Amino acid sequence: MKMKITVAVKPNSKKELVEQLADGSYMVRVNVPPVDGKANERVIELLSEYFRQPKSLIALVSGPKSKKKIFSIGNK
């Protein structure tokens, strides 16, 4: 099953977490700065744990430099 989710990313957070918001989108807090794609990589790692999917099945679809991003999760 493949799905697309909208994610709001908060870089440089003290605590890392993934939470689903009331509108069905997700908030992901990461403890790394948004430099050289490091925050995006960490978001993929956290989504991988949260959805119990291998990192290879999680892809950034849009918004690589935006705080609002769209990720696809699941088999291709």
PQR file of N, CA, C, O and H, with PARSE charges and radii, in Angstrom:
ATOM      1  N   MET A   1       0.843  -1.185   0.000 -0.4000 1.5000
ATOM      2  CA  MET A   1       0.000   0.000   0.000 -0.0000 2.0000
ATOM      3  C   MET A   1       0.886   1.246   0.000  0.5500 1.7000
ATOM      4  O   MET A   1       1.813   1.362   0.802 -0.5500 1.4000
ATOM      5  N   LYS A   2       0.595   2.154  -0.892 -0.4000 1.5000
ATOM      6  CA  LYS A   2       1.373   3.386  -0.963 -0.0000 2.0000
ATOM      7  C   LYS A   2       0.494   4.549  -0.541  0.5500 1.7000
ATOM      8  O   LYS A   2      -0.660   4.650  -0.958 -0.5500 1.4000
ATOM      9  H   LYS A   2      -0.158   2.060  -1.544  0.4000 1.0000
ATOM     10  N   MET A   3       1.041   5.420   0.281 -0.4000 1.5000
ATOM     11  CA  MET A   3       0.270   6.594   0.686 -0.0000 2.0000
ATOM     12  C   MET A   3       1.162   7.822   0.663  0.5500 1.7000
ATOM     13  O   MET A   3       2.387   7.727   0.739 -0.5500 1.4000
ATOM     14  H   MET A   3       1.978   5.338   0.619  0.4000 1.0000
ATOM     15  N   LYS A   4       0.516   8.983   0.557 -0.4000 1.5000
ATOM     16  CA  LYS A   4       1.246  10.252   0.611 -0.0000 2.0000
ATOM     17  C   LYS A   4       0.780  10.987   1.853  0.5500 1.7000
ATOM     18  O   LYS A   4      -0.413  11.028   2.157 -0.5500 1.4000
ATOM     19  H   LYS A   4      -0.479   9.061   0.495  0.4000 1.0000
ATOM     20  N   ILE A   5       1.731  11.565   2.564 -0.4000 1.5000
ATOM     21  CA  ILE A   5       1.395  12.322   3.767 -0.0000 2.0000
ATOM     22  C   ILE A   5       2.022  13.713   3.682  0.5500 1.7000
ATOM     23  O   ILE A   5       3.073  13.906   3.071 -0.5500 1.4000
ATOM     24  H   ILE A   5       2.699  11.532   2.317  0.4000 1.0000
ATOM     25  N   THR A   6       1.351  14.669   4.309 -0.4000 1.5000
ATOM     26  CA  THR A   6       1.878  16.024   4.425 -0.0000 2.0000
ATOM     27  C   THR A   6       2.562  16.128   5.785  0.5500 1.7000
ATOM     28  O   THR A   6       2.004  15.735   6.809 -0.5500 1.4000
ATOM     29  H   THR A   6       0.498  14.513   4.805  0.4000 1.0000
ATOM     30  N   VAL A   7       3.774  16.660   5.775 -0.4000 1.5000
ATOM     31  CA  VAL A   7       4.573  16.734   6.999 -0.0000 2.0000
ATOM     32  C   VAL A   7       5.061  18.163   7.211  0.5500 1.7000
ATOM     33  O   VAL A   7       5.622  18.780   6.306 -0.5500 1.4000
ATOM     34  H   VAL A   7       4.227  16.980   4.943  0.4000 1.0000
ATOM     35  N   ALA A   8       4.840  18.680   8.416 -0.4000 1.5000
ATOM     36  CA  ALA A   8       5.428  19.961   8.813 -0.0000 2.0000
ATOM     37  C   ALA A   8       6.656  19.618   9.645  0.5500 1.7000
ATOM     38  O   ALA A   8       6.559  18.883  10.628 -0.5500 1.4000
ATOM     39  H   ALA A   8       4.383  18.179   9.152  0.4000 1.0000
ATOM     40  N   VAL A   9       7.798  20.141   9.258 -0.4000 1.5000
ATOM     41  CA  VAL A   9       9.059  19.797   9.924 -0.0000 2.0000
ATOM     42  C   VAL A   9       9.513  20.944  10.816  0.5500 1.7000
ATOM     43  O   VAL A   9       9.520  22.103  10.401 -0.5500 1.4000
ATOM     44  H   VAL A   9       7.877  20.738   8.459  0.4000 1.0000
ATOM     45  N   LYS A  10       9.894  20.606  12.051 -0.4000 1.5000
ATOM     46  CA  LYS A  10      10.468  21.578  12.984 -0.0000 2.0000
ATOM     47  C   LYS A  10      11.917  21.154  13.239  0.5500 1.7000
ATOM     48  O   LYS A  10      12.158  20.263  14.053 -0.5500 1.4000
ATOM     49  H   LYS A  10       9.889  19.664  12.387  0.4000 1.0000
ATOM     50  N   PRO A  11      12.883  21.774  12.560 -0.5600 1.5000
ATOM     51  CA  PRO A  11      14.289  21.434  12.806  0.2800 2.0000
ATOM     52  C   PRO A  11      14.780  22.043  14.121  0.5500 1.7000
ATOM     53  O   PRO A  11      14.121  22.904  14.703 -0.5500 1.4000
ATOM     54  N   ASN A  12      15.927  21.589  14.571 -0.4000 1.5000
ATOM     55  CA  ASN A  12      16.571  22.100  15.792 -0.0000 2.0000
ATOM     56  C   ASN A  12      15.709  21.956  17.040  0.5500 1.7000
ATOM     57  O   ASN A  12      15.823  22.767  17.959 -0.5500 1.4000
ATOM     58  H   ASN A  12      16.463  20.889  14.099  0.4000 1.0000
ATOM     59  N   SER A  13      14.849  20.940  17.093 -0.4000 1.5000
ATOM     60  CA  SER A  13      14.016  20.720  18.278 -0.0000 2.0000
ATOM     61  C   SER A  13      14.826  20.009  19.354  0.5500 1.7000
ATOM     62  O   SER A  13      15.753  19.256  19.054 -0.5500 1.4000
ATOM     63  H   SER A  13      14.756  20.280  16.347  0.4000 1.0000
ATOM     64  N   LYS A  14      14.464  20.258  20.612 -0.4000 1.5000
ATOM     65  CA  LYS A  14      15.145  19.575  21.709 -0.0000 2.0000
ATOM     66  C   LYS A  14      14.766  18.094  21.725  0.5500 1.7000
ATOM     67  O   LYS A  14      15.598  17.228  21.997 -0.5500 1.4000
ATOM     68  H   LYS A  14      13.712  20.869  20.855  0.4000 1.0000
ATOM     69  N   LYS A  15      13.485  17.823  21.426 -0.4000 1.5000
ATOM     70  CA  LYS A  15      12.972  16.460  21.490 -0.0000 2.0000
ATOM     71  C   LYS A  15      12.518  16.024  20.101  0.5500 1.7000
ATOM     72  O   LYS A  15      11.846  16.781  19.401 -0.5500 1.4000
ATOM     73  H   LYS A  15      12.810  18.526  21.205  0.4000 1.0000
ATOM     74  N   GLU A  16      12.881  14.810  19.701 -0.4000 1.5000
ATOM     75  CA  GLU A  16      12.446  14.308  18.399 -0.0000 2.0000
ATOM     76  C   GLU A  16      11.147  13.531  18.561  0.5500 1.7000
ATOM     77  O   GLU A  16      11.014  12.710  19.469 -0.5500 1.4000
ATOM     78  H   GLU A  16      13.427  14.195  20.270  0.4000 1.0000
ATOM     79  N   LEU A  17      10.185  13.795  17.669 -0.4000 1.5000
ATOM     80  CA  LEU A  17       8.953  13.021  17.712 -0.0000 2.0000
ATOM     81  C   LEU A  17       8.174  13.180  16.422  0.5500 1.7000
ATOM     82  O   LEU A  17       8.363  14.135  15.669 -0.5500 1.4000
ATOM     83  H   LEU A  17      10.294  14.462  16.932  0.4000 1.0000
ATOM     84  N   VAL A  18       7.285  12.209  16.185 -0.4000 1.5000
ATOM     85  CA  VAL A  18       6.359  12.241  15.058 -0.0000 2.0000
ATOM     86  C   VAL A  18       4.972  12.239  15.670  0.5500 1.7000
ATOM     87  O   VAL A  18       4.659  11.376  16.489 -0.5500 1.4000
ATOM     88  H   VAL A  18       7.132  11.433  16.797  0.4000 1.0000
ATOM     89  N   GLU A  19       4.134  13.194  15.283 -0.4000 1.5000
ATOM     90  CA  GLU A  19       2.768  13.172  15.796 -0.0000 2.0000
ATOM     91  C   GLU A  19       1.790  13.498  14.678  0.5500 1.7000
ATOM     92  O   GLU A  19       2.047  14.343  13.821 -0.5500 1.4000
ATOM     93  H   GLU A  19       4.388  13.895  14.617  0.4000 1.0000
ATOM     94  N   GLN A  20       0.647  12.790  14.715 -0.4000 1.5000
ATOM     95  CA  GLN A  20      -0.388  13.058  13.732 -0.0000 2.0000
ATOM     96  C   GLN A  20      -1.277  14.182  14.255  0.5500 1.7000
ATOM     97  O   GLN A  20      -1.692  14.171  15.414 -0.5500 1.4000
ATOM     98  H   GLN A  20       0.439  12.103  15.411  0.4000 1.0000
ATOM     99  N   LEU A  21      -1.561  15.145  13.393 -0.4000 1.5000
ATOM    100  CA  LEU A  21      -2.382  16.283  13.772 -0.0000 2.0000
ATOM    101  C   LEU A  21      -3.845  16.007  13.425  0.5500 1.7000
ATOM    102  O   LEU A  21      -4.154  15.062  12.700 -0.5500 1.4000
ATOM    103  H   LEU A  21      -1.224  15.154  12.451  0.4000 1.0000
ATOM    104  N   ALA A  22      -4.733  16.836  13.948 -0.4000 1.5000
ATOM    105  CA  ALA A  22      -6.174  16.639  13.767 -0.0000 2.0000
ATOM    106  C   ALA A  22      -6.583  16.623  12.294  0.5500 1.7000
ATOM    107  O   ALA A  22      -7.541  15.943  11.928 -0.5500 1.4000
ATOM    108  H   ALA A  22      -4.482  17.604  14.537  0.4000 1.0000
ATOM    109  N   ASP A  23      -5.873  17.358  11.454 -0.4000 1.5000
ATOM    110  CA  ASP A  23      -6.247  17.423  10.029 -0.0000 2.0000
ATOM    111  C   ASP A  23      -5.687  16.258   9.213  0.5500 1.7000
ATOM    112  O   ASP A  23      -5.855  16.219   7.995 -0.5500 1.4000
ATOM    113  H   ASP A  23      -5.094  17.910  11.752  0.4000 1.0000
ATOM    114  N   GLY A  24      -5.019  15.305   9.879 -0.4000 1.5000
ATOM    115  CA  GLY A  24      -4.482  14.140   9.174 -0.0000 2.0000
ATOM    116  C   GLY A  24      -3.047  14.315   8.713  0.5500 1.7000
ATOM    117  O   GLY A  24      -2.426  13.359   8.250 -0.5500 1.4000
ATOM    118  H   GLY A  24      -4.882  15.337  10.869  0.4000 1.0000
ATOM    119  N   SER A  25      -2.509  15.530   8.833 -0.4000 1.5000
ATOM    120  CA  SER A  25      -1.104  15.737   8.480 -0.0000 2.0000
ATOM    121  C   SER A  25      -0.237  15.381   9.697  0.5500 1.7000
ATOM    122  O   SER A  25      -0.749  15.039  10.763 -0.5500 1.4000
ATOM    123  H   SER A  25      -3.013  16.307   9.210  0.4000 1.0000
ATOM    124  N   TYR A  26       1.053  15.468   9.517 -0.4000 1.5000
ATOM    125  CA  TYR A  26       1.983  15.078  10.588 -0.0000 2.0000
ATOM    126  C   TYR A  26       2.920  16.216  10.928  0.5500 1.7000
ATOM    127  O   TYR A  26       3.252  17.040  10.076 -0.5500 1.4000
ATOM    128  H   TYR A  26       1.469  15.745   8.651  0.4000 1.0000
ATOM    129  N   MET A  27       3.346  16.256  12.188 -0.4000 1.5000
ATOM    130  CA  MET A  27       4.374  17.183  12.658 -0.0000 2.0000
ATOM    131  C   MET A  27       5.563  16.308  13.039  0.5500 1.7000
ATOM    132  O   MET A  27       5.432  15.378  13.835 -0.5500 1.4000
ATOM    133  H   MET A  27       3.076  15.587  12.881  0.4000 1.0000
ATOM    134  N   VAL A  28       6.716  16.612  12.467 -0.4000 1.5000
ATOM    135  CA  VAL A  28       7.924  15.856  12.803 -0.0000 2.0000
ATOM    136  C   VAL A  28       8.957  16.839  13.343  0.5500 1.7000
ATOM    137  O   VAL A  28       9.346  17.790  12.664 -0.5500 1.4000
ATOM    138  H   VAL A  28       6.823  17.367  11.820  0.4000 1.0000
ATOM    139  N   ARG A  29       9.390  16.594  14.572 -0.4000 1.5000
ATOM    140  CA  ARG A  29      10.429  17.423  15.190 -0.0000 2.0000
ATOM    141  C   ARG A  29      11.741  16.658  15.126  0.5500 1.7000
ATOM    142  O   ARG A  29      11.811  15.495  15.523 -0.5500 1.4000
ATOM    143  H   ARG A  29       9.073  15.822  15.124  0.4000 1.0000
ATOM    144  N   VAL A  30      12.780  17.315  14.626 -0.4000 1.5000
ATOM    145  CA  VAL A  30      14.099  16.692  14.536 -0.0000 2.0000
ATOM    146  C   VAL A  30      15.126  17.569  15.245  0.5500 1.7000
ATOM    147  O   VAL A  30      14.965  18.787  15.326 -0.5500 1.4000
ATOM    148  H   VAL A  30      12.723  18.260  14.304  0.4000 1.0000
ATOM    149  N   ASN A  31      16.180  16.939  15.757 -0.4000 1.5000
ATOM    150  CA  ASN A  31      17.174  17.691  16.528 -0.0000 2.0000
ATOM    151  C   ASN A  31      18.376  18.118  15.691  0.5500 1.7000
ATOM    152  O   ASN A  31      19.422  18.461  16.242 -0.5500 1.4000
ATOM    153  H   ASN A  31      16.310  15.950  15.691  0.4000 1.0000
ATOM    154  N   VAL A  32      18.237  18.102  14.364 -0.4000 1.5000
ATOM    155  CA  VAL A  32      19.333  18.531  13.493 -0.0000 2.0000
ATOM    156  C   VAL A  32      18.923  19.797  12.738  0.5500 1.7000
ATOM    157  O   VAL A  32      17.733  20.047  12.544 -0.5500 1.4000
ATOM    158  H   VAL A  32      17.388  17.823  13.916  0.4000 1.0000
ATOM    159  N   PRO A  33      19.896  20.587  12.316 -0.5600 1.5000
ATOM    160  CA  PRO A  33      19.583  21.812  11.569  0.2800 2.0000
ATOM    161  C   PRO A  33      19.228  21.493  10.118  0.5500 1.7000
ATOM    162  O   PRO A  33      19.617  20.447   9.600 -0.5500 1.4000
ATOM    163  N   PRO A  34      18.491  22.392   9.461 -0.5600 1.5000
ATOM    164  CA  PRO A  34      18.126  22.174   8.057  0.2800 2.0000
ATOM    165  C   PRO A  34      19.267  22.547   7.120  0.5500 1.7000
ATOM    166  O   PRO A  34      19.140  23.472   6.318 -0.5500 1.4000
ATOM    167  N   VAL A  35      20.380  21.828   7.222 -0.4000 1.5000
ATOM    168  CA  VAL A  35      21.572  22.121   6.419 -0.0000 2.0000
ATOM    169  C   VAL A  35      21.931  20.887   5.594  0.5500 1.7000
ATOM    170  O   VAL A  35      22.001  19.778   6.125 -0.5500 1.4000
ATOM    171  H   VAL A  35      20.483  21.076   7.874  0.4000 1.0000
ATOM    172  N   ASP A  36      22.159  21.082   4.296 -0.4000 1.5000
ATOM    173  CA  ASP A  36      22.589  19.997   3.401 -0.0000 2.0000
ATOM    174  C   ASP A  36      21.662  18.779   3.444  0.5500 1.7000
ATOM    175  O   ASP A  36      22.127  17.648   3.300 -0.5500 1.4000
ATOM    176  H   ASP A  36      22.102  21.982   3.865  0.4000 1.0000
ATOM    177  N   GLY A  37      20.368  18.995   3.638 -0.4000 1.5000
ATOM    178  CA  GLY A  37      19.422  17.883   3.623 -0.0000 2.0000
ATOM    179  C   GLY A  37      19.448  16.993   4.850  0.5500 1.7000
ATOM    180  O   GLY A  37      18.789  15.954   4.881 -0.5500 1.4000
ATOM    181  H   GLY A  37      19.990  19.914   3.755  0.4000 1.0000
ATOM    182  N   LYS A  38      20.216  17.398   5.877 -0.4000 1.5000
ATOM    183  CA  LYS A  38      20.322  16.560   7.076 -0.0000 2.0000
ATOM    184  C   LYS A  38      18.978  16.397   7.788  0.5500 1.7000
ATOM    185  O   LYS A  38      18.658  15.309   8.267 -0.5500 1.4000
ATOM    186  H   LYS A  38      20.752  18.242   5.852  0.4000 1.0000
ATOM    187  N   ALA A  39      18.194  17.469   7.858 -0.4000 1.5000
ATOM    188  CA  ALA A  39      16.884  17.381   8.514 -0.0000 2.0000
ATOM    189  C   ALA A  39      15.967  16.443   7.729  0.5500 1.7000
ATOM    190  O   ALA A  39      15.238  15.651   8.325 -0.5500 1.4000
ATOM    191  H   ALA A  39      18.454  18.353   7.469  0.4000 1.0000
ATOM    192  N   ASN A  40      15.999  16.525   6.402 -0.4000 1.5000
ATOM    193  CA  ASN A  40      15.167  15.641   5.583 -0.0000 2.0000
ATOM    194  C   ASN A  40      15.548  14.178   5.800  0.5500 1.7000
ATOM    195  O   ASN A  40      14.675  13.316   5.899 -0.5500 1.4000
ATOM    196  H   ASN A  40      16.592  17.169   5.918  0.4000 1.0000
ATOM    197  N   GLU A  41      16.843  13.901   5.874 -0.4000 1.5000
ATOM    198  CA  GLU A  41      17.304  12.529   6.117 -0.0000 2.0000
ATOM    199  C   GLU A  41      16.801  12.031   7.467  0.5500 1.7000
ATOM    200  O   GLU A  41      16.365  10.886   7.588 -0.5500 1.4000
ATOM    201  H   GLU A  41      17.552  14.601   5.794  0.4000 1.0000
ATOM    202  N   ARG A  42      16.860  12.883   8.469 -0.4000 1.5000
ATOM    203  CA  ARG A  42      16.415  12.492   9.810 -0.0000 2.0000
ATOM    204  C   ARG A  42      14.896  12.287   9.838  0.5500 1.7000
ATOM    205  O   ARG A  42      14.403  11.384  10.515 -0.5500 1.4000
ATOM    206  H   ARG A  42      17.214  13.813   8.371  0.4000 1.0000
ATOM    207  N   VAL A  43      14.159  13.121   9.107 -0.4000 1.5000
ATOM    208  CA  VAL A  43      12.709  12.942   9.026 -0.0000 2.0000
ATOM    209  C   VAL A  43      12.395  11.563   8.438  0.5500 1.7000
ATOM    210  O   VAL A  43      11.514  10.864   8.937 -0.5500 1.4000
ATOM    211  H   VAL A  43      14.560  13.854   8.557  0.4000 1.0000
ATOM    212  N   ILE A  44      13.106  11.173   7.388 -0.4000 1.5000
ATOM    213  CA  ILE A  44      12.884   9.859   6.775 -0.0000 2.0000
ATOM    214  C   ILE A  44      13.172   8.748   7.782  0.5500 1.7000
ATOM    215  O   ILE A  44      12.435   7.765   7.844 -0.5500 1.4000
ATOM    216  H   ILE A  44      13.822  11.741   6.982  0.4000 1.0000
ATOM    217  N   GLU A  45      14.245   8.897   8.575 -0.4000 1.5000
ATOM    218  CA  GLU A  45      14.564   7.889   9.593 -0.0000 2.0000
ATOM    219  C   GLU A  45      13.436   7.778  10.622  0.5500 1.7000
ATOM    220  O   GLU A  45      13.039   6.673  10.994 -0.5500 1.4000
ATOM    221  H   GLU A  45      14.844   9.696   8.524  0.4000 1.0000
ATOM    222  N   LEU A  46      12.919   8.927  11.082 -0.4000 1.5000
ATOM    223  CA  LEU A  46      11.845   8.912  12.084 -0.0000 2.0000
ATOM    224  C   LEU A  46      10.542   8.369  11.507  0.5500 1.7000
ATOM    225  O   LEU A  46       9.830   7.630  12.186 -0.5500 1.4000
ATOM    226  H   LEU A  46      13.242   9.824  10.780  0.4000 1.0000
ATOM    227  N   LEU A  47      10.221   8.727  10.260 -0.4000 1.5000
ATOM    228  CA  LEU A  47       9.009   8.189   9.625 -0.0000 2.0000
ATOM    229  C   LEU A  47       9.133   6.686   9.427  0.5500 1.7000
ATOM    230  O   LEU A  47       8.150   5.955   9.540 -0.5500 1.4000
ATOM    231  H   LEU A  47      10.800   9.328   9.709  0.4000 1.0000
ATOM    232  N   SER A  48      10.339   6.230   9.134 -0.4000 1.5000
ATOM    233  CA  SER A  48      10.592   4.799   8.967 -0.0000 2.0000
ATOM    234  C   SER A  48      10.256   4.036  10.250  0.5500 1.7000
ATOM    235  O   SER A  48       9.620   2.983  10.207 -0.5500 1.4000
ATOM    236  H   SER A  48      11.138   6.825   9.043  0.4000 1.0000
ATOM    237  N   GLU A  49      10.685   4.575  11.381 -0.4000 1.5000
ATOM    238  CA  GLU A  49      10.377   3.940  12.674 -0.0000 2.0000
ATOM    239  C   GLU A  49       8.882   4.030  12.977  0.5500 1.7000
ATOM    240  O   GLU A  49       8.270   3.051  13.405 -0.5500 1.4000
ATOM    241  H   GLU A  49      11.201   5.431  11.416  0.4000 1.0000
ATOM    242  N   TYR A  50       8.302   5.203  12.754 -0.4000 1.5000
ATOM    243  CA  TYR A  50       6.897   5.451  13.099 -0.0000 2.0000
ATOM    244  C   TYR A  50       5.954   4.527  12.311  0.5500 1.7000
ATOM    245  O   TYR A  50       5.035   3.936  12.877 -0.5500 1.4000
ATOM    246  H   TYR A  50       8.799   5.997  12.406  0.4000 1.0000
ATOM    247  N   PHE A  51       6.198   4.414  10.994 -0.4000 1.5000
ATOM    248  CA  PHE A  51       5.322   3.601  10.143 -0.0000 2.0000
ATOM    249  C   PHE A  51       5.796   2.166   9.978  0.5500 1.7000
ATOM    250  O   PHE A  51       5.160   1.370   9.288 -0.5500 1.4000
ATOM    251  H   PHE A  51       6.944   4.894  10.534  0.4000 1.0000
ATOM    252  N   ARG A  52       6.925   1.835  10.619 -0.4000 1.5000
ATOM    253  CA  ARG A  52       7.520   0.494  10.529 -0.0000 2.0000
ATOM    254  C   ARG A  52       7.706   0.077   9.065  0.5500 1.7000
ATOM    255  O   ARG A  52       7.306  -1.009   8.647 -0.5500 1.4000
ATOM    256  H   ARG A  52       7.442   2.482  11.180  0.4000 1.0000
ATOM    257  N   GLN A  53       8.322   0.972   8.316 -0.4000 1.5000
ATOM    258  CA  GLN A  53       8.637   0.724   6.908 -0.0000 2.0000
ATOM    259  C   GLN A  53      10.132   0.962   6.720  0.5500 1.7000
ATOM    260  O   GLN A  53      10.704   1.836   7.371 -0.5500 1.4000
ATOM    261  H   GLN A  53       8.647   1.855   8.655  0.4000 1.0000
ATOM    262  N   PRO A  54      10.768   0.195   5.840 -0.5600 1.5000
ATOM    263  CA  PRO A  54      12.192   0.466   5.581  0.2800 2.0000
ATOM    264  C   PRO A  54      12.373   1.854   4.958  0.5500 1.7000
ATOM    265  O   PRO A  54      11.505   2.348   4.239 -0.5500 1.4000
ATOM    266  N   LYS A  55      13.513   2.464   5.248 -0.4000 1.5000
ATOM    267  CA  LYS A  55      13.782   3.812   4.729 -0.0000 2.0000
ATOM    268  C   LYS A  55      13.717   3.847   3.206  0.5500 1.7000
ATOM    269  O   LYS A  55      13.392   4.879   2.618 -0.5500 1.4000
ATOM    270  H   LYS A  55      14.219   2.063   5.832  0.4000 1.0000
ATOM    271  N   SER A  56      14.026   2.721   2.568 -0.4000 1.5000
ATOM    272  CA  SER A  56      14.025   2.674   1.104 -0.0000 2.0000
ATOM    273  C   SER A  56      12.623   2.868   0.519  0.5500 1.7000
ATOM    274  O   SER A  56      12.488   3.177  -0.664 -0.5500 1.4000
ATOM    275  H   SER A  56      14.290   1.883   3.045  0.4000 1.0000
ATOM    276  N   LEU A  57      11.571   2.688   1.341 -0.4000 1.5000
ATOM    277  CA  LEU A  57      10.198   2.854   0.858 -0.0000 2.0000
ATOM    278  C   LEU A  57       9.618   4.226   1.213  0.5500 1.7000
ATOM    279  O   LEU A  57       8.428   4.468   1.011 -0.5500 1.4000
ATOM    280  H   LEU A  57      11.681   2.436   2.302  0.4000 1.0000
ATOM    281  N   ILE A  58      10.453   5.120   1.740 -0.4000 1.5000
ATOM    282  CA  ILE A  58       9.991   6.466   2.088 -0.0000 2.0000
ATOM    283  C   ILE A  58      10.744   7.467   1.212  0.5500 1.7000
ATOM    284  O   ILE A  58      11.975   7.475   1.165 -0.5500 1.4000
ATOM    285  H   ILE A  58      11.420   4.924   1.904  0.4000 1.0000
ATOM    286  N   ALA A  59       9.981   8.304   0.523 -0.4000 1.5000
ATOM    287  CA  ALA A  59      10.610   9.253  -0.398 -0.0000 2.0000
ATOM    288  C   ALA A  59      10.008  10.642  -0.221  0.5500 1.7000
ATOM    289  O   ALA A  59       8.807  10.797   0.000 -0.5500 1.4000
ATOM    290  H   ALA A  59       8.982   8.298   0.561  0.4000 1.0000
ATOM    291  N   LEU A  60      10.872  11.643  -0.323 -0.4000 1.5000
ATOM    292  CA  LEU A  60      10.430  13.034  -0.297 -0.0000 2.0000
ATOM    293  C   LEU A  60       9.910  13.374  -1.688  0.5500 1.7000
ATOM    294  O   LEU A  60      10.662  13.333  -2.661 -0.5500 1.4000
ATOM    295  H   LEU A  60      11.848  11.517  -0.502  0.4000 1.0000
ATOM    296  N   VAL A  61       8.631  13.708  -1.783 -0.4000 1.5000
ATOM    297  CA  VAL A  61       8.000  13.975  -3.074 -0.0000 2.0000
ATOM    298  C   VAL A  61       8.108  15.456  -3.435  0.5500 1.7000
ATOM    299  O   VAL A  61       8.426  15.800  -4.573 -0.5500 1.4000
ATOM    300  H   VAL A  61       8.020  13.741  -0.992  0.4000 1.0000
ATOM    301  N   SER A  62       7.840  16.339  -2.451 -0.4000 1.5000
ATOM    302  CA  SER A  62       7.949  17.776  -2.734 -0.0000 2.0000
ATOM    303  C   SER A  62       8.283  18.551  -1.465  0.5500 1.7000
ATOM    304  O   SER A  62       8.008  18.105  -0.351 -0.5500 1.4000
ATOM    305  H   SER A  62       7.581  16.059  -1.526  0.4000 1.0000
ATOM    306  N   GLY A  63       8.879  19.716  -1.660 -0.4000 1.5000
ATOM    307  CA  GLY A  63       9.201  20.604  -0.550 -0.0000 2.0000
ATOM    308  C   GLY A  63      10.539  20.371   0.108  0.5500 1.7000
ATOM    309  O   GLY A  63      10.635  20.490   1.330 -0.5500 1.4000
ATOM    310  H   GLY A  63       9.102  20.079  -2.565  0.4000 1.0000
ATOM    311  N   PRO A  64      11.602  20.036  -0.656 -0.5600 1.5000
ATOM    312  CA  PRO A  64      12.887  19.755  -0.008  0.2800 2.0000
ATOM    313  C   PRO A  64      13.444  20.918   0.809  0.5500 1.7000
ATOM    314  O   PRO A  64      14.182  20.698   1.769 -0.5500 1.4000
ATOM    315  N   LYS A  65      13.099  22.155   0.439 -0.4000 1.5000
ATOM    316  CA  LYS A  65      13.608  23.307   1.190 -0.0000 2.0000
ATOM    317  C   LYS A  65      12.503  24.036   1.950  0.5500 1.7000
ATOM    318  O   LYS A  65      12.723  25.126   2.478 -0.5500 1.4000
ATOM    319  H   LYS A  65      12.499  22.333  -0.341  0.4000 1.0000
ATOM    320  N   SER A  66      11.330  23.440   2.004 -0.4000 1.5000
ATOM    321  CA  SER A  66      10.177  24.047   2.674 -0.0000 2.0000
ATOM    322  C   SER A  66       9.946  23.359   4.015  0.5500 1.7000
ATOM    323  O   SER A  66      10.404  22.236   4.227 -0.5500 1.4000
ATOM    324  H   SER A  66      11.151  22.555   1.575  0.4000 1.0000
ATOM    325  N   LYS A  67       9.238  24.030   4.921 -0.4000 1.5000
ATOM    326  CA  LYS A  67       8.892  23.382   6.191 -0.0000 2.0000
ATOM    327  C   LYS A  67       7.736  22.415   6.001  0.5500 1.7000
ATOM    328  O   LYS A  67       7.595  21.460   6.764 -0.5500 1.4000
ATOM    329  H   LYS A  67       8.867  24.943   4.749  0.4000 1.0000
ATOM    330  N   LYS A  68       6.904  22.653   4.988 -0.4000 1.5000
ATOM    331  CA  LYS A  68       5.812  21.740   4.646 -0.0000 2.0000
ATOM    332  C   LYS A  68       6.290  20.840   3.507  0.5500 1.7000
ATOM    333  O   LYS A  68       6.685  21.329   2.449 -0.5500 1.4000
ATOM    334  H   LYS A  68       7.018  23.429   4.368  0.4000 1.0000
ATOM    335  N   LYS A  69       6.253  19.548   3.724 -0.4000 1.5000
ATOM    336  CA  LYS A  69       6.765  18.602   2.739 -0.0000 2.0000
ATOM    337  C   LYS A  69       5.731  17.516   2.492  0.5500 1.7000
ATOM    338  O   LYS A  69       4.835  17.295   3.306 -0.5500 1.4000
ATOM    339  H   LYS A  69       5.932  19.151   4.584  0.4000 1.0000
ATOM    340  N   ILE A  70       5.869  16.841   1.356 -0.4000 1.5000
ATOM    341  CA  ILE A  70       5.029  15.683   1.073 -0.0000 2.0000
ATOM    342  C   ILE A  70       5.954  14.485   0.900  0.5500 1.7000
ATOM    343  O   ILE A  70       6.911  14.520   0.126 -0.5500 1.4000
ATOM    344  H   ILE A  70       6.597  17.020   0.694  0.4000 1.0000
ATOM    345  N   PHE A  71       5.642  13.419   1.644 -0.4000 1.5000
ATOM    346  CA  PHE A  71       6.394  12.169   1.555 -0.0000 2.0000
ATOM    347  C   PHE A  71       5.484  11.068   1.061  0.5500 1.7000
ATOM    348  O   PHE A  71       4.295  11.039   1.378 -0.5500 1.4000
ATOM    349  H   PHE A  71       4.864  13.390   2.273  0.4000 1.0000
ATOM    350  N   SER A  72       6.057  10.151   0.272 -0.4000 1.5000
ATOM    351  CA  SER A  72       5.308   8.937  -0.068 -0.0000 2.0000
ATOM    352  C   SER A  72       5.891   7.815   0.762  0.5500 1.7000
ATOM    353  O   SER A  72       7.100   7.745   0.986 -0.5500 1.4000
ATOM    354  H   SER A  72       7.023  10.175   0.014  0.4000 1.0000
ATOM    355  N   ILE A  73       5.003   6.929   1.217 -0.4000 1.5000
ATOM    356  CA  ILE A  73       5.403   5.823   2.088 -0.0000 2.0000
ATOM    357  C   ILE A  73       4.765   4.550   1.567  0.5500 1.7000
ATOM    358  O   ILE A  73       3.571   4.515   1.269 -0.5500 1.4000
ATOM    359  H   ILE A  73       4.021   6.986   1.035  0.4000 1.0000
ATOM    360  N   GLY A  74       5.573   3.505   1.461 -0.4000 1.5000
ATOM    361  CA  GLY A  74       5.049   2.208   1.051 -0.0000 2.0000
ATOM    362  C   GLY A  74       5.637   1.729  -0.249  0.5500 1.7000
ATOM    363  O   GLY A  74       6.466   2.398  -0.866 -0.5500 1.4000
ATOM    364  H   GLY A  74       6.543   3.534   1.703  0.4000 1.0000
ATOM    365  N   ASN A  75       5.182   0.529  -0.665 -0.4000 1.5000
ATOM    366  CA  ASN A  75       5.760  -0.073  -1.863 -0.0000 2.0000
ATOM    367  C   ASN A  75       5.406   0.728  -3.099  0.5500 1.7000
ATOM    368  O   ASN A  75       4.366   1.380  -3.184 -0.5500 1.4000
ATOM    369  H   ASN A  75       4.509  -0.014  -0.164  0.4000 1.0000
ATOM    370  N   LYS A  76       6.303   0.648  -4.034 -0.4000 1.5000
ATOM    371  CA  LYS A  76       6.209   1.474  -5.239 -0.0000 2.0000
ATOM    372  C   LYS A  76       5.180   0.918  -6.205  0.5500 1.7000
ATOM    373  O   LYS A  76       4.968   1.487  -7.275 -0.5500 1.4000
ATOM    374  H   LYS A  76       7.148   0.118  -3.965  0.4000 1.0000
TER
END
